[in-house]
Amino acid sequence: MIDTGTPHSARVWNYWLGGKDNYEVDRQVGEQVMAAYPDIVHIARQSRAFLVRAVRFLTLQAGIDQFLDLGTGLPTADNTHEVAQRAIPHARIVYVDNDPMVLVHARALLTSTPEGRAAYIDADVRDVDRILDAAAATLDFSRPIAVMMLGILGNIDDYEEARTIVRRLMAAVPSGSYLVVNDGTKDAKAEVAQAAADMRAQAGDPYRLSTPDQIAAYFEGLQLVEPGVVRTAQWRPDPHQLNTQVLDVHCGVARKP
């Protein structure tokens, strides 16, 4: 049963991306946050553009053909499996989310190439053991896997718990695997960003902002890919995506040695 009376982060994010898979309550929260923090729409769209660039790097340059995408959200354009399978048709992707509406739309997520495979796990990101057990039905954990955590770690209230989840996931994948993180931060426009986050929490859609240093700490023990942990728009931008706008969102990609 989908709760249409309570906002959900995946549906609010879908609204900011210009999608149609959201309800009035999600649009109300989205509009309230946008009024207080207009940058949020640019952050949502820059984050999606980063996903495309990161997956393209992982497939075409790092040779990764397996992805564990946590906090999938609702399907829009250029989902992980679409970008990956354009480069490597046999790529395998496992999506993880716990929003019933995402589950309803799973068929859209599961449209894979004939050579590859896309699967969906209905689970909370905190249930690491369940996720890993279920993902093993699709992914080969003896070979490198890219663990994608875009916009999900801020949904975990406790920062240390979020770090523990990342460590457990990376401990389960072999050498040569990658971690990809993108999350909202509080630095350039800290007070405004925090006010918007507080508004989301009061509306039932909590999101914890990190500092750039906290984002960097997720990569402890891993080898950061250049240019390291940076503002999302600055991570290997395409020439047509060059953006000097200063937004409170940071990202990074790192390899497990």
C-alpha positions, -999 to 999 in steps of 0.1 A, spaced: 0 0 0 14 34 -10 10 61 16 -1 91 -5 -5 113 26 32 113 37 60 128 16 88 105 5 123 115 -5 122 95 -37 90 112 -49 101 147 -38 134 142 -57 114 129 -87 94 162 -86 126 182 -86 139 163 -116 107 171 -135 92 137 -132 55 128 -128 57 100 -103 48 120 -72 17 130 -52 3 164 -40 20 160 -6 54 155 -23 49 185 -46 39 206 -16 71 197 3 91 202 -29 77 236 -35 82 247 1 119 236 0 124 252 -34 110 285 -21 135 285 8 163 270 -12 160 274 -50 193 257 -55 178 223 -47 165 218 -83 200 225 -97 214 201 -71 190 174 -82 199 178 -118 236 181 -113 235 149 -92 218 131 -121 244 144 -145 271 131 -122 256 97 -121 259 95 -159 295 107 -159 305 83 -131 289 53 -147 305 62 -180 339 64 -163 334 31 -145 324 12 -176 345 27 -203 377 34 -183 376 12 -152 360 -18 -170 333 -23 -143 303 -43 -155 285 -49 -121 266 -22 -101 249 -22 -67 228 10 -68 214 18 -33 186 44 -29 176 41 -65 147 64 -64 121 66 -92 131 59 -128 138 90 -149 161 94 -178 196 78 -178 192 53 -150 223 34 -140 215 3 -160 208 24 -192 241 42 -190 261 11 -181 245 -11 -207 250 15 -235 287 10 -228 287 -27 -218 256 -45 -230 262 -75 -207 264 -52 -175 245 -64 -145 228 -39 -121 210 -44 -88 188 -16 -76 179 -12 -39 151 10 -25 123 7 1 97 30 -14 65 11 -24 61 34 -54 95 25 -66 85 -11 -63 54 -4 -84 76 11 -111 102 -18 -109 93 -30 -143 106 2 -158 138 -4 -139 141 -40 -149 142 -33 -187 176 -47 -194 195 -55 -225 191 -92 -236 228 -97 -227 227 -81 -193 205 -81 -163 188 -57 -140 172 -67 -107 154 -49 -78 157 -55 -41 130 -40 -18 150 -32 13 162 -5 36 198 6 31 204 -2 68 196 -39 62 231 -47 47 230 -84 52 197 -88 34 209 -66 6 241 -85 1 224 -119 3 198 -109 -23 223 -91 -46 244 -123 -48 216 -138 -69 225 -113 -97 260 -101 -90 293 -121 -88 309 -110 -56 342 -126 -67 345 -99 -93 347 -60 -89 314 -42 -82 306 -5 -82 286 4 -51 265 35 -59 253 56 -30 239 88 -46 217 110 -24 210 81 1 235 86 30 218 118 41 186 98 47 204 80 76 201 103 106 232 91 124 265 99 105 285 71 122 258 46 113 261 58 77 298 53 78 294 18 92 270 9 64 295 21 38 323 1 55 302 -31 56 293 -28 19 328 -22 8 341 -50 30 318 -74 10 331 -65 -24 365 -76 -38 397 -56 -46 391 -35 -77 356 -25 -67 345 11 -65 325 34 -42 305 63 -56 290 88 -32 271 120 -39 253 139 -11 241 173 0 265 193 21 265 224 43 293 247 33 289 276 9 253 284 18 252 265 51 224 284 68 201 284 39 207 247 31 202 237 67 169 257 69 157 238 38 168 205 54 149 214 86 118 222 66 120 187 49 123 171 84 93 189 97 73 178 67 82 142 73 110 139 47 142 142 69 176 146 53 209 151 71 234 174 55 271 165 57 303 186 56 327 180 27 351 164 52 324 140 62 318 130 26 356 125 22 356 102 53 333 77 35 363 69 13 387 61 41 410 32 31 401 36 -6 420 52 -35 402 83 -47 399 89 -84 410 123 -96 398 150 -89 390 136 -55 360 148 -34 347 180 -50 316 198 -57 295 176 -80 296 199 -110 334 198 -108 338 160 -111 351 154 -146 325 176 -163 317 172 -199 327 203 -219 290 212 -224 283 208 -187 309 233 -174 291 250 -145 306 276 -122 275 277 -100 284 270 -63 261 244 -49 261 226 -16 266 191 -30 298 170 -31 308 137 -46 336 113 -51 346 80 -67 372 57 -52 387 22 -59 391 -5 -33 428 -15 -34 
